[in-house]
């Protein structure tokens, strides 16, 4: 059994990563789920057995370190748990990813298929949302875009991602309601994936952007990072495939990371452009404006990086 002091150590780590939790009976803590973002604390974690489970999206595991690894937390936090769980914990700390079979929500419906009979109001709103984001019928077909009108992803547009073998590796569930507090709900799997991998030609220049709508605005050979950081699988593939040219088009608040990746790729002999953003992100600019900027941009030189650093972008 864990001592009170050890339990508090684990609680401190969980609170640090997931936000303040609530203590429950039987040595369990309740937290907000980082995968489905339910508005109540539905993620329960047992401090003694280490088993964790979200009662909404069914994300679950047998070791707390698996949960933390899915969230890509700093390794120092994992070491703090080693102090509690010892050798038994090390057994489950190998650097491999838990295999989780990902499926589209059972309520998923394609935006290409018009509902029979009375028009579904969620379909109408989802289609209008897609049009407002500049998504065309060709995009809907290319990316298999749909929506859900029931279940935990209800009232959300669904944008799937497939790997090089056309297997689902992730999906984005974006609310179609502007007043929704949690705009995105993530599936309970790792973000260490290559988004839209089945659409990528590694022999051509690739463009790295933050979100899926940015990638759709670029249209050609664009990979969304789902944030500011390049996943390990993506960086490994860039080197393994021998990519010659990379465009980095991240938002203004991600320029520190963009400049670091520019230097990293250039040090590997890859021609890299870090394109300083305007007031609008790629999805707001649209296809014509974005590709005009990509075409007219030149490779970022070391002097450019220093100049941007002095301007406070890094």
N, C-alpha and C positions, 0 to 999 in steps of 0.2 A: 504493500500500500504506500501511496505517496504521503509525505508529511505535508502539513499545512504550508510550510515554507516553500516546498517544491511546487505545490499546486498554485501558489501565488506567483511563482516564476512563470509558469505556463500561462496563467491568466494575463500577466503583464505583456507577454509576447502576443497573445491573441488580441488583447485590447489595442496594442500598438499597430497591428496589421489590419484588423477588422473594425476598429472603433470600439468604444466601451460596450462590454457585454453585460448580460444579466445572469446572476447566479441562480441555479435551479437545484432541485433535490437530486440526489444520487450522483453528486460530483459532476453535474453538467452545467455548461454555459450556453446561453442563447445569444446569437449575434445576427445582424443583418446579413443576408446571403450576398456575396460578391458576384454571383453568377446570374441570379434572376432578379436581384434588387427589389425583392418584395418589401412592401412598406412596413411589415412587422418582422420581428426577429424570429425567423423560421429556421435558421441554421443552428442545430444543437451539436455540441461537442462534449464528449465525455473525457474528463481530465485523466482518468485512471486507465480506461481501455483504449483511449485515443480515437475511438470511432466517431465519425461525424456524418451528419445527414441533414439535408435541407428538405423539409416536409412539403415544399411547394414545387421545386424543379427536380427533385430527386437526386441532386448531386450528393455523392457520398464517398466515403473512403474509410480505410482501417487504420491509418496513421496520420497524425496531425502534420507531419512533414510533407506528406503528399498534397495536402491542402495548401500549404505555404508555397510549395514548388509550383503548383498550378498558377499561383498569383505572382510568381517570379520575385519573391522577397529576397532581401539581402541575406547572403549565406551566414552572416553573423547572428541573425535571428535563429537560424537552424542550429547553430552551435550552442545557443542558450538553451535550446530544448535537449540537446545531447547531455547537458549537465544534469538534467532531470531523469531522462530515460536510459542513459548509459549505453552499454553494449547492445542491448535489445533494439535500441533506436538506430544504431549504426547499421544493423542488418537491413533496415528498410530505407537507408539513406543513399543507396546506389543511385548514380546519376542516369537513371532511365525514366522514361515517361510511362505513366499508367495508360494502358490501352483502353480507350473508351469508345464504344460504338456510337457514332453520332448519326442521328436521323432528323429529318425535317419534322416539325410538329405535325401531329396527325391531323390537325385542323387546316394545314396549309392548302391554299388554293391559288392557282396561277392567275395572274392578272390578265392573261390572254383569253381566259374562258369567261364569257359573260354569263352570270347566273341565269338560270331559266326562270320564267315567270316574273314575279315582282322583283324589281332590282334591289339587290342587297345594299343597304345604306353604307355598310363598311366597305364593300367593293367600290362604291362610288367615291367615297372619301379617300380610299387608298389609291385609286386611279388618279384622282385629282392631285393628291400629294405627289405622286410620281411625276405627273406632268409639270407641276410647279418646280420640281427639282431638275427639270430638263431631261428626264428619262423618256426615251422614245420606245416605240413598239419593238424596234430592233434590239434595244438594250434589254427589254423584258424577255425577249427570246434568247438572246445571247447569254444572259446571266440567270435565266429561269426565275425571274422575280415574281413573288406572290404576296399573299397577305393571309392573316388569320382573323376570323370573326368569332372565335371562341377559344377556350383554354387559357393558359397562362400568358400566351403571346397575342391575346385578343386585341384588336384595334392596332395592329402593328403590320408594317410592310416588312416582308422577309426577303433578304438578299443572300442567297446561298453562295458558297465558295467550294470549288472542287479541285482536287489535286491533279497531278499529271496523268493519273489513271482514271480520271473522272469520278473519283469517290468523294463524297461530301467530307470536307475537313473543317468547316466552320459555317456559321451563318450569322447575319446581322438582323436583329429584330428592332426596328425603329418605330416609335409611336407616330401615328398619323395625326395626333391631337397636339396642338401647340401648347396647351395648358398642362400636359402631362409632366410631372416632376422628373420621372426617370425616363429620359428620352430613349435610352437603349437598354435592352436586356440581353446579356450574353449567355450562350449555352454553357453548360457546366463542363467545359473542356479547355485544354491549354490553348493560349494564343500563339504558341510557337508553331505557326503554320505559314505556308506561302499562300496568301490570298489570291484567288483567281489564277492559280498555277496552270490550269489547263488552257488558259488563254495566252500564255507567255511564250514568246519566241526568244530564247536566250541568245540567239545569234544577232539580234537587233538591240539597239539602245533601250534600256528600261528606265522608267520614271517612277520614283518612290514618292508617294503622297501619304497623307494622314488617314483619310477616310474613304469609304467605298464610293461616295458620291463624287469625290475629287477624282478618283480613278475613272469613273464613267465620263467625266468631263474631258479628261485627257484621251480616253477611248483606246489609244494604241499602246499596248505593251506597258500598262501601268499597274503597279502593285501597291495596294493600301497597306499601311503598317498597323492600322488600328491604334494609332497613337503616335508617339514621338520616337520610338525605339525600334531598331531593326531586329526581328526575331533571329535566333541562332540558325534555324533551318534555312532562312532566306540568305543570310550572309554566307553560310557554307555553300549553298547552291551557286551564288554569284561567283565564288572563287572556283568551284568545281567545274562550272559550265564555261568558264573563261570569258565572262562578260567584258566587253571592251569599253562600253560607254554607259554612264549612269547619270540621270538627271535627278536631283533632289529638290523637291518642291513642297516644303513643309511650311506651316503657318509661322507667323512672326514670333509667337511665343516658344517656338521649338528651334530657334536658330542656333542655340548653343549645341544641341544635339546634331543639327544639320551640318554645322561646321566640323564637328568632331568626325562624323562619318565621311565628310568630304576628304579630310586628311587621311583617314583610315584607308579609304578606297584608293586614293592617289598613291599612297605608300605601297600599294599592291600593283601599281602600274595601270590602274584603270582611269581613263579620262572621265573626270567627274565635274559636273556643273552644279553648284549650289545656287539656286535661283532665289534671290531675295524677294520675298512676297510683296505684293502691293497691299492696299487696304482690303482687298477682296481675296478670299481663298479660291482654289481652283474650281470648285463646284459653282461658285457665284459668277466667276468669269465666263464659264462656258467653253465649248470646244474650240471655237475660232480664236478667241482671245488667248486661251491657254497655249494652244499649239503655235501661235504667232510668237509668244514669249519663248517657248522652248526652241523654236527655230532660230531666233535671233540671239539667244544667249551663247556666250563663249565659255570655254573651260575655265573653271575657277583656279587661279594661280595662287602660289604661296603669298604673294603680296596682297592679293585680294582678301585672303583670310586674315592677314594682319590688319588690313584696313578695316574690315568688318569688326574685328576684335576691338580696335581703338574706338569705333563708333558705339561700343557698348552692346553689340549683338552677341558677344561671348564673354 
